[in-house]
């Protein structure tokens, strides 16, 4: 039977792609539960129903785990081995579903446009290979920050298939904690011009990064050394960004922003992120601090009137 439903929005389609990461068994339950009400619901409403099913499934798995733990106490050695394997499998699945559940909040904060591949064809499907690796990482006992990055990555990839990529996903799944916190601290002081960068960084090597979780005395030079081999930014001695003449872009840091209209080529020298660094930084929510504001303000002041017109933005929302 064919059921006519309203056209789905980009956001709803992306949410459906997130659902595809869950797996066929739970999707089958969702479809069965939705059939009786499909004539009266839009696809987006069915997605909301799926979210509730996802929560219920996590609770169901938690109850099963609790029952298994109770049986474990009185089980034989042979049964204990089997129960322990089943308990670990359930725990892994609960962790995976938790990461998927977390991605829904990030879908709500995005308004994507259709994406096309190199041949101009619409890209609508998340690659199975990407989902396989995502599911593998999501099942692990991840730190809170890694769980959040995985949730954001799934939301972004579902909105814009191919935008995260397997290399970035591998980085998220394998990077050590110190390296992540070092990169996070670097982004915390980065200006958006229009992408993240730390302009005129050479005088900052001995400056302590206020929001670095590695330690209260961690300096910029320390984290650049730690991150040097990870491919997140270019050569700190030679990298730069060149912005063409007669273009307009927004530069911002925290709640401070300017519209910059170039009169001649504008060169930004400093710590410039690579494509991998750009992707990872887009999945992180920076924490503005006094050093980052100082860096941004000094860079804005260094742009002479002959180079560009710099206009303050009063509303940065």
Backbone torsions as a table, in degrees:
resi	resn	phi	psi	omega
1	UNK	NA	136.1	179.3
2	UNK	-97.5	130.2	179.8
3	UNK	-112.8	120.5	178.8
4	UNK	-79.0	124.8	-179.7
5	UNK	-126.9	153.4	178.5
6	UNK	-59.6	154.6	177.6
7	UNK	-59.0	135.6	-179.7
8	UNK	-83.4	146.5	176.5
9	UNK	-80.4	167.2	175.7
10	UNK	-55.8	-41.8	-177.1
11	UNK	-65.7	-40.4	179.0
12	UNK	-67.0	-39.7	178.2
13	UNK	-62.5	-40.6	178.7
14	UNK	-62.7	-40.0	178.6
15	UNK	-63.0	-38.3	176.8
16	UNK	-63.5	-33.7	177.0
17	UNK	-68.1	-36.3	174.7
18	UNK	-60.7	-42.8	179.7
19	UNK	-59.3	-34.7	-178.6
20	UNK	-63.5	-19.7	178.8
21	UNK	-74.3	-17.5	-174.1
22	UNK	-70.3	-44.5	179.9
23	UNK	125.1	159.3	-171.8
24	UNK	-65.4	-32.7	-175.3
25	UNK	-67.0	-48.0	-179.5
26	UNK	-70.5	-34.5	176.9
27	UNK	-62.3	-39.7	178.9
28	UNK	-61.3	-41.1	177.1
29	UNK	-62.7	-42.1	-179.3
30	UNK	-62.2	-47.0	-178.9
31	UNK	-62.3	-41.3	-180.0
32	UNK	-64.2	-42.6	-179.2
33	UNK	-68.3	-30.2	-175.9
34	UNK	-83.4	-21.1	-172.5
35	UNK	-58.3	-44.1	-175.5
36	UNK	-63.6	-23.7	-176.1
37	UNK	-112.7	4.8	-171.6
38	UNK	-62.4	-32.0	-178.9
39	UNK	-65.1	-20.4	-173.6
40	UNK	-113.6	5.8	-176.2
41	UNK	-127.2	150.7	170.6
42	UNK	-85.7	168.9	178.1
43	UNK	-61.6	-36.0	-179.7
44	UNK	-64.7	-37.6	177.6
45	UNK	-65.9	-35.1	177.7
46	UNK	-67.2	-33.3	175.2
47	UNK	-63.2	-41.7	176.7
48	UNK	-60.3	-39.0	177.3
49	UNK	-64.1	-36.6	178.7
50	UNK	-64.6	-38.6	178.7
51	UNK	-58.4	-42.2	178.0
52	UNK	-64.6	-39.0	177.8
53	UNK	-64.1	-37.8	179.5
54	UNK	-62.9	-43.6	177.4
55	UNK	-62.3	-43.7	179.8
56	UNK	-63.4	-37.3	179.8
57	UNK	-65.9	-39.9	177.4
58	UNK	-62.7	-41.5	177.9
59	UNK	-65.6	-39.4	178.6
60	UNK	-62.4	-44.5	178.1
61	UNK	-64.7	-36.8	177.6
62	UNK	-64.2	-39.1	178.1
63	UNK	-65.8	-41.2	178.8
64	UNK	-63.1	-42.1	178.9
65	UNK	-61.6	-41.8	179.5
66	UNK	-61.3	-42.7	178.8
67	UNK	-64.2	-40.0	179.2
68	UNK	-64.9	-39.7	179.0
69	UNK	-63.9	-36.4	177.5
70	UNK	-67.5	-40.0	178.4
71	UNK	-69.6	-27.5	-176.1
72	UNK	-61.0	-35.9	-175.7
73	UNK	-62.2	-36.0	-175.9
74	UNK	-104.0	6.9	-175.2
75	UNK	-82.7	157.7	173.1
76	UNK	-72.4	168.7	179.7
77	UNK	-59.4	-40.1	179.4
78	UNK	-64.6	-44.7	-179.8
79	UNK	-68.4	-33.1	179.6
80	UNK	-63.6	-39.2	178.8
81	UNK	-61.8	-44.1	-180.0
82	UNK	-67.2	-43.2	179.4
83	UNK	-63.3	-40.8	179.5
84	UNK	-61.7	-41.0	177.6
85	UNK	-63.3	-41.6	-179.9
86	UNK	-67.7	-38.5	178.9
87	UNK	-63.8	-43.8	179.1
88	UNK	-63.4	-38.1	178.7
89	UNK	-64.1	-41.7	178.6
90	UNK	-65.4	-42.2	179.6
91	UNK	-61.8	-39.4	178.5
92	UNK	-65.2	-39.9	179.9
93	UNK	-68.6	-38.8	177.7
94	UNK	-62.8	-41.5	178.8
95	UNK	-63.2	-41.4	179.7
96	UNK	-63.3	-46.3	-179.8
97	UNK	-64.8	-33.0	177.9
98	UNK	-64.3	-41.0	177.9
99	UNK	-65.5	-42.4	178.8
100	UNK	-63.3	-43.0	178.9
101	UNK	-60.1	-38.9	-180.0
102	UNK	-64.7	-23.8	-177.4
103	UNK	-71.5	-22.7	-176.4
104	UNK	-63.0	-35.6	-178.1
105	UNK	-66.4	-29.0	179.9
106	UNK	-81.4	-25.1	172.9
107	UNK	-63.2	-37.2	-176.7
108	UNK	-68.1	-19.8	-176.0
109	UNK	-98.2	10.1	-176.9
110	UNK	-124.9	151.1	177.7
111	UNK	-130.9	80.2	-171.0
112	UNK	-75.9	158.8	169.2
113	UNK	-108.6	162.5	179.0
114	UNK	-60.4	145.3	-179.3
115	UNK	-111.2	143.6	176.1
116	UNK	-122.4	154.3	178.5
117	UNK	-87.2	-169.1	-175.6
118	UNK	-65.0	-21.8	179.0
119	UNK	-95.9	6.2	178.3
120	UNK	82.5	9.3	179.6
121	UNK	-88.7	146.2	-179.5
122	UNK	-63.7	135.6	177.3
123	UNK	-103.3	117.1	-174.0
124	UNK	-126.0	-14.3	-171.7
125	UNK	-114.1	131.1	172.8
126	UNK	-73.3	131.2	-176.6
127	UNK	-60.6	133.9	178.1
128	UNK	-56.1	-36.7	179.2
129	UNK	-62.7	-37.5	177.7
130	UNK	-65.7	-44.9	-179.8
131	UNK	-64.4	-37.9	178.5
132	UNK	-58.8	-46.3	-179.1
133	UNK	-70.1	-37.2	176.4
134	UNK	-59.8	-48.8	-179.5
135	UNK	-61.0	-37.3	178.3
136	UNK	-61.7	-46.3	-179.6
137	UNK	-71.5	-37.1	-175.5
138	UNK	-67.2	-22.9	-178.9
139	UNK	-79.1	-15.0	-174.2
140	UNK	-77.3	165.8	177.1
141	UNK	-81.3	81.1	-173.2
142	UNK	-87.4	153.8	172.1
143	UNK	-67.0	161.5	-178.4
144	UNK	-58.7	-43.7	-178.3
145	UNK	-65.0	-34.8	-179.6
146	UNK	-73.1	-38.9	175.0
147	UNK	-57.8	-43.9	-178.9
148	UNK	-64.9	-42.5	178.2
149	UNK	-62.6	-40.3	178.2
150	UNK	-64.4	-41.4	177.4
151	UNK	-62.0	-45.3	179.3
152	UNK	-64.2	-39.2	-179.6
153	UNK	-64.0	-42.4	178.8
154	UNK	-64.2	-42.8	178.1
155	UNK	-61.8	-46.2	-178.7
156	UNK	-64.5	-44.9	-178.9
157	UNK	-66.0	-32.3	178.0
158	UNK	-72.4	-35.7	176.5
159	UNK	-71.7	-44.4	-175.9
160	UNK	-131.4	80.9	-177.7
161	UNK	-52.8	131.0	-178.0
162	UNK	92.5	-7.2	-175.7
163	UNK	-77.3	-26.6	178.4
164	UNK	-93.0	-53.0	176.4
165	UNK	82.3	156.7	-175.7
166	UNK	-68.3	-35.6	-179.2
167	UNK	-63.4	-45.1	178.7
168	UNK	-65.3	-38.7	178.1
169	UNK	-63.9	-42.0	177.1
170	UNK	-60.6	-42.1	178.7
171	UNK	-60.0	-47.3	-179.8
172	UNK	-60.1	-41.4	-176.1
173	UNK	-75.4	-19.8	-171.7
174	UNK	-121.8	-15.0	-175.7
175	UNK	-63.6	141.3	179.2
176	UNK	-76.7	161.4	-172.7
177	UNK	-61.9	-44.5	-178.9
178	UNK	-61.5	-40.8	-179.4
179	UNK	-65.7	-40.6	177.8
180	UNK	-63.1	-47.8	-178.1
181	UNK	-65.0	-32.2	175.8
182	UNK	-65.3	-44.6	179.5
183	UNK	-66.5	-39.5	177.7
184	UNK	-59.5	-42.8	179.2
185	UNK	-64.9	-34.3	177.2
186	UNK	-66.1	-42.9	178.1
187	UNK	-66.8	-31.9	179.3
188	UNK	-60.1	-28.9	179.1
189	UNK	-102.8	3.8	-176.5
190	UNK	-81.9	140.9	173.3
191	UNK	-89.3	152.9	172.8
192	UNK	-99.0	113.8	-172.8
193	UNK	-146.4	64.7	-14.4
194	UNK	-79.7	-17.7	174.1
195	UNK	-93.2	167.2	-176.6
196	UNK	-63.4	139.3	174.3
197	UNK	-164.3	163.6	172.9
198	UNK	-116.5	96.2	-176.8
199	UNK	-72.4	146.9	174.4
200	UNK	51.2	56.0	-171.2
201	UNK	-84.7	-12.5	-167.6
202	UNK	-60.1	-28.0	-179.5
203	UNK	-88.9	6.2	-172.0
204	UNK	-107.3	-0.9	-173.7
205	UNK	-54.8	-35.2	-176.7
206	UNK	-93.9	3.4	-179.5
207	UNK	-81.5	136.4	179.2
208	UNK	-79.2	136.8	-180.0
209	UNK	-87.6	115.0	-170.7
210	UNK	-61.6	-31.9	-173.9
211	UNK	-106.3	14.9	-177.4
212	UNK	-74.5	122.9	-177.7
213	UNK	-78.0	-9.4	179.9
214	UNK	-68.2	-40.4	-179.4
215	UNK	179.6	156.4	-175.2
216	UNK	-71.0	-13.6	-177.7
217	UNK	-113.6	18.1	-178.5
218	UNK	-72.6	126.2	-177.4
219	UNK	-99.7	162.5	178.8
220	UNK	-57.8	-41.3	178.5
221	UNK	-59.0	-36.8	178.8
222	UNK	-62.4	-46.4	-175.3
223	UNK	-76.0	-29.5	175.6
224	UNK	-65.0	-37.8	175.9
225	UNK	-65.4	-42.6	-179.0
226	UNK	-64.8	-36.7	-174.2
227	UNK	-93.9	-3.1	-168.5
228	UNK	-54.4	-37.4	-172.9
229	UNK	-95.2	6.3	-173.1
230	UNK	-93.4	-5.3	176.5
231	UNK	73.3	27.4	-178.0
232	UNK	-91.6	-21.8	177.9
233	UNK	-146.4	162.5	-178.2
234	UNK	-77.8	-175.6	178.5
235	UNK	-58.9	122.2	-174.2
236	UNK	-70.4	-13.1	-179.4
237	UNK	-92.7	-24.1	-173.0
238	UNK	-124.7	-11.6	-173.1
239	UNK	-71.6	148.1	177.0
240	UNK	-162.5	170.8	177.8
241	UNK	-129.2	132.0	-179.3
242	UNK	-112.1	123.4	179.2
243	UNK	-107.9	128.7	-171.6
244	UNK	-67.4	162.5	175.6
245	UNK	-67.5	147.2	174.5
246	UNK	63.5	39.6	171.7
247	UNK	-120.5	162.3	179.4
248	UNK	-126.2	134.1	176.9
249	UNK	-148.7	164.1	179.9
250	UNK	-101.2	129.1	174.3
251	UNK	-111.9	136.5	-174.0
252	UNK	-151.6	155.5	169.0
253	UNK	-149.6	121.9	-178.2
254	UNK	57.6	-124.7	-179.1
255	UNK	-97.8	13.6	178.6
256	UNK	-108.8	131.0	-177.1
257	UNK	-148.6	152.2	179.1
258	UNK	-140.3	147.2	168.1
259	UNK	-94.1	126.2	-178.5
260	UNK	-114.2	122.8	178.2
261	UNK	-113.6	109.5	-173.4
262	UNK	-75.4	137.4	175.7
263	UNK	-100.3	-22.6	173.4
264	UNK	-146.9	176.5	-178.5
265	UNK	-59.9	131.3	-179.2
266	UNK	-108.0	121.7	179.3
267	UNK	-103.5	129.5	176.0
268	UNK	-110.5	114.1	177.8
269	UNK	-102.1	134.6	-179.5
270	UNK	159.4	-151.9	178.9
271	UNK	-88.0	110.7	-174.8
272	UNK	-112.2	126.2	-177.1
273	UNK	-73.2	147.7	171.9
274	UNK	-81.0	172.8	174.7
275	UNK	-54.3	-39.4	177.0
276	UNK	-63.3	-45.6	178.4
277	UNK	-61.1	-38.0	178.2
278	UNK	-61.5	-43.4	-178.4
279	UNK	-64.8	-49.3	-177.8
280	UNK	-63.9	-40.1	-179.9
281	UNK	-65.4	-31.1	-179.8
282	UNK	-71.8	-15.0	179.3
283	UNK	-98.4	4.8	-177.3
284	UNK	-118.1	141.0	177.7
285	UNK	-99.7	107.1	-173.7
286	UNK	-68.4	156.1	177.9
287	UNK	-114.3	101.5	-178.5
288	UNK	-58.8	146.6	178.6
289	UNK	-146.3	175.7	-173.4
290	UNK	-65.5	-34.7	179.2
291	UNK	-67.5	-42.8	178.8
292	UNK	-62.0	-39.9	177.8
293	UNK	-64.4	-39.8	178.5
294	UNK	-62.8	-45.1	179.6
295	UNK	-60.9	-45.2	-178.2
296	UNK	-65.4	-47.2	-178.8
297	UNK	-61.2	-42.1	-179.7
298	UNK	-65.6	-37.7	179.3
299	UNK	-67.5	-43.3	178.6
300	UNK	-59.8	-43.0	-179.4
301	UNK	-66.2	-25.5	-177.7
302	UNK	-78.3	-9.9	-179.5
303	UNK	-85.2	106.6	-177.1
304	UNK	-71.9	156.1	-178.9
305	UNK	-63.4	-22.6	177.6
306	UNK	-76.3	-18.8	-178.5
307	UNK	-90.3	-43.7	-176.6
308	UNK	-159.1	155.9	170.4
309	UNK	-90.5	127.6	-176.7
310	UNK	-116.2	115.7	-174.7
311	UNK	-118.7	122.2	178.3
312	UNK	-62.3	145.3	175.8
313	UNK	-105.3	124.7	-178.2
314	UNK	-84.2	-26.7	179.8
315	UNK	-119.9	108.8	-175.9
316	UNK	-101.2	11.0	179.3
317	UNK	-73.0	NA	NA
